Amino acid sequence: MRHVGVLLAAAVVYASCVALFAAPALAQGFKITHGIMNVEVPGDGSGEAEFKIVEPDFTGDIEINLEDIPLQYEPKTVSVDEDVDKKVVVTFYGDESRGSSDFTGKITFVPRSGAMFVAGYKITTLIIHRVTGVPVDPTPTPPNYFLTISTEPEGSGSVTVEPPEGPYASGTEVTLTAVPAAGYVFDHWSGNASGTDAEVTITMDSHKNVTARFVPQSALAYFLNVRIEPEGSGSVTVDPPEGPYAPGTEVALAAGPAAGYVFDHWSGDASGTDPEVTVTMDSHKMVTAHFSPAEEDDGTSDGPGKAEDDGVPGWVYVSIGVLGGAVVVLIIGLLPIARRRRRSR
């Protein structure tokens, strides 16, 4: 896990503790508990913040420093003994020349001796500095928020952050870009960001925790299933022919009818009546090629088509004669009045 704006130096890892409520800060080496970190400091006096160093696993010194708090303080160093809790009171001294102001900064605790590798802490603190008779700046200082970035699984990639330095003033827009390591692809964001786009922007209106999740390239591949209907009526050539396919691969399909059949249409994840079609592999795909029997025309049958009147009259054959003094009309043959023609499908 990486804390944006939190220093990584030598063999010391800072754990940024941003909550302003009594809670233990856990890490390798020792723990720190503290109360509410709003400290009132009069310009002509002093104010105190109380901490407890809990369960140190070493004997040595811990250095105390201030960041963005322009006041004098003490102590600068405290000594701890292994497995012995220690109460620490940090005293801040007012400075009338600085007027009435609020300072939001950090108190850092860094092991300086006795431990090869332990965690340091930066604890956010609000110093309410007041000078008698001097009004407070009417423009309130906007709150600052921390952004914590992590990647899953470890070593699968990284995240670039712009702007890169925290803490961030309220309302700051921060752009995150996921960069996969070799053999991995970005999958999605979780925590205080979401989506599958490798670039995302978040607004710092509170403390944020964002995780970029990557997956091995071998795990992110899609399969193409091609079927023929009816069975034996044709075939489909696939290019490239080998699956599974990497995301975004374009696969060309060409339908070839068997003897006695013609290609009709595609269904499933492809559509249309063109025998050639291209599908983009952005998920698992199933495509069916449909063929239909070819029609045969021997010239003697309308076949499956519908007969229609072609508008040309047929003929009626008659014979006229006299029999016993009477005229007789004898119909000896009848052809359709309307000749038939075949309408193709």
N, C-alpha and C positions, 0 to 999 in steps of 0.2 A: 504494500500500500504506500502511495506517495502523497505527502501533504504539500499542496501547492503553497509556496510562500514560507515553507518551513525548512530551515537550513539543514543540510546533511553535511557533516564535517567530520573528517578523520574517522575515529571509531565510535563516534557518538551519534545516535539517532534521536532527533527530537520528536516527542509525541505532543501534538498541539491539543491542549485542553481548552475548549472554548465555552463550555457551559458555565453559567454564573451561579450555579447552585452547588450545595454541598454534595460531592460525589467523589469516589476514589478515582484516581488516574492510574491505570494499570500499565505496567511495562516490565521488561526484564531488568533486574538490578534493584529497583526499589519502587515504592508507590508514594503518591502524594495525595493527601486529602486537604480540602480547604473549604471555607465558608463562602458566603456571597462576596464577590470581589468588587464591590463598590466602596471605595475608601474615601472618606471625607478628610481633607487636609486644609486647615486654615492657613492663610498666607503667613501668619506670624506664629505658627505652631507646627504640629506634626499629626500624622495619622498612621494607623497600624493595620497590617494585613497578617492574619495568622494562618500558618500551615502546619502540617505534620508529615514528616518523612517516615514512612511505614515500611518495616521489614526490609531494610537494606541487606543485600547479600554480600556486602564488602565492608571493610573498614578503611576510611579515607576522608577526603574533603569534597564538598560540593560547592561549586562557585555559583553565586547569585548575581544576575545582571538585569538591567532594565532595557527595554526597547520602546522608543517613542514616548517615554515618560521623562520629561526634562527636570527632574527633581533629584536632590540629594537623598541618599538612603543608607541604611545599614541593617544588618551586616552584609559584607561582601562575600564571606565564606563561612560555611558551617562544617563541623566535623561530625561524622557519623561512625557508629560501631556496628559491626555485623549483627543482624537480628535484633537490634535495639531501636525502638521507635524514638523519634526526636521531634520536639516541638520547636518551630521556627517562627519568630515574629519579625516581619520586615517593617521597619519604620521609615516613613516618608516625611521629609522636612519641607515646609512651605517656603515659597519664594515670592515675596510681595511684588518684586519687579515684573513678575509674569502675569499679574492681574488675576482676575477671576476667570478661570477657564476649566474645561473638562478635558482630560487627557486619556485617550484610550490607547493602551499599550500592552506590553507583555512583560511578565517576570519570568526569567529563565533560570532553570536549575540544571547545572552541568557537572557531572563527576569529573574531578581533576586528578584524583590519585586513588589508588587502591583497587581499581576495577579496570579490566582489559576492554570490556565491551558492555556497556549498560545504556539505558535509554535516558535521554535528557527530556525536559519538559519546558514548554512555553505556555504560560497560563495568562489568558486575557484578563486584563484588569482595567476598571474605570476609576480614574483618580478625579475626584470632585474637588478642585482647588478653588478656594474662596478667599478674597482679600476684603477686609472690612471697608465698607464705603465705596467699593468699586463694583459697578454693575457687571453682571454676566453678559458676555457677548450675545446680542439678541439673535444671531444666526446660529442655530443649533448645529453641532457637528453630526453629520449623518452617521448612522451605525456602520461598522465594518463587519463583513462576513467572510468566513473561511470556506474554501473549496477543497475538498478531499477527492483525489483521483486514484482509482485502482484498476488493475487489469486482471481478467480471469480467462484461462488459467495463467499462473505465473510464468513469465517469460514468453508469452504468446504475442506480445505486441506492446505498443506504447501509445501515449496520448500527448499531442502537442496542445498547448494552452495559450490563448491570445486574448487579452494581455496576460503575460506569464506570472506576474507578481501579485500575490495576495498579502494581507487581506484586501477585500474589495469593498469600495463604498457602495451603499445601497443603490440599486438600480443599474449597476454596471452590467453590461452584456459581455459575456465571456464565450468565445468560440472554442470548441473542443474538436480535435481531429484525430480519429483513431488510425494508427499506423500498424498494420500487422507485421509480425516477424516472419522470417523465411519459413515456408511450410504452413502458414496460417492465413486465414481470411477473416475479416471483421464480420461479426454476426449481428450483434445488437447492443444497445445501451440499456442499463438498468439503474435503479436508484432514482435520483432527481433529474434524469434525462431518459428519453425513450426513443424508439424507432430503430431502423436498420440503415439509415444514411450514415456514412462514415464521418460526416461533419454535422455538428449540432451546436446550437447557440442557447445558452441558458442565461436567465436574468438573476443577478445576485440580490434577492430580496430576503434571504435568510441563509443560514449555513447550509451548504450543499454537499452531498456525497454522491459521486457518480462512478459507475463501474463500466468499463468497456469490455465486452465479452467477445472472444475470438474462438474459432473452431479450426481444427486441422483441415487442410485442403482436401485430404482424402475422405473426411467425414461429410463434406458438403459436395455431393454429387447427385445427379438426377438420372433416373432410368426412363427409357422410352420403350413402350409396349405397342407393337404394331400387329393388328389383326386383319384377317381377310373374311369378307362375307359375300356370298356363301363360301364355305370351305372348298378349296380347289379351283375357285373361279379366276384366280390370278395371283400376282405376287407384288411385292413392294421392295424396291431397292432403297437403301439407306446410306447417306453419305454425310459425315463420316460413319462407317459401319459399326464401330466399337463403342459400347457404353460401359459403365455410366459416363455421363457427360458433365464437364465443369459448368458452373452457372454461366449463362449467357451464350453458350455454344449454339450456333445455328446449324440445324440438321435438315438436309434436303431429302424429300421423299418423292419417289416416282412410281406410279402405279402402272403395272403391266398386265393386261388381261390374258387369260388362258384362251386356247382355241374355243370358239363358240361363245365367247363373252365379250362384253365391252365395259369399259370403266364408266361408273355412274356418278359417284360422289364420295366425299370424305365425311366422316363424323367423329365425334369425340373432341380432341384438342386440335383438330384441323377441320376446315370446312371448304366448300366450293366444289366445282365440277371439273376443274383443271387437273389433269393427271399428275402434275408436278406441283408440289407445295413445300414451303419451308416453315419449320417450327423452331421457336427459340426456347432453349432449355432453361427456364427459370423456375421449374418445379418438375415433379414427376409427371410424365405425359402418357396418355393412351390415345392412339389414333386407329380408326378402322377405315379400310378401303372397301367400298361397296361396288360390286360388279353386277351386271344383269345379262341375261342371255341375248346373244346377237339375233336379229330377225333375219329370216331367209325369205326371198321373193322369187318364185319360179315363173311368175307371169300368169299363172292360172287361178290364183286365189287372192282374194282380198286379204287373206291372213288376218292377223289380229286387228288390222285397221278397220275403220268404219267406212262403209260405202256411202258415197255422196252422189247426188244428181249432178252430172257435168253439163247439164243444159242442152245436150244434143238429143233430139227425139229418136225413138226406135221405130220399128215398122210392124204393121199388122198385115198379114197375107190373107187374102180372101179369094174366093172363086164365085163367079156369078153365072147362073145358067137358068134354063127354063125347063120345068118339069110339070107335065100335065097342064100346060097353059099358065102355070104360075112361075113367077121369078123367085129363084132361090139363091140366097147368099150363104155361102159355106165358108166358115173360118177354118182354114187348114193349118194355120201356124200363128203363134203369138210370141213375139219377143218383148222384153221389158220396154215400156214406154220411155223410161229414162235409163240410158246405159249407166253402168256403175264404174266408178273409178276408185282406186284405193287411196286412202289418205294416209300418208306416212305419219309415224309418231312424232 
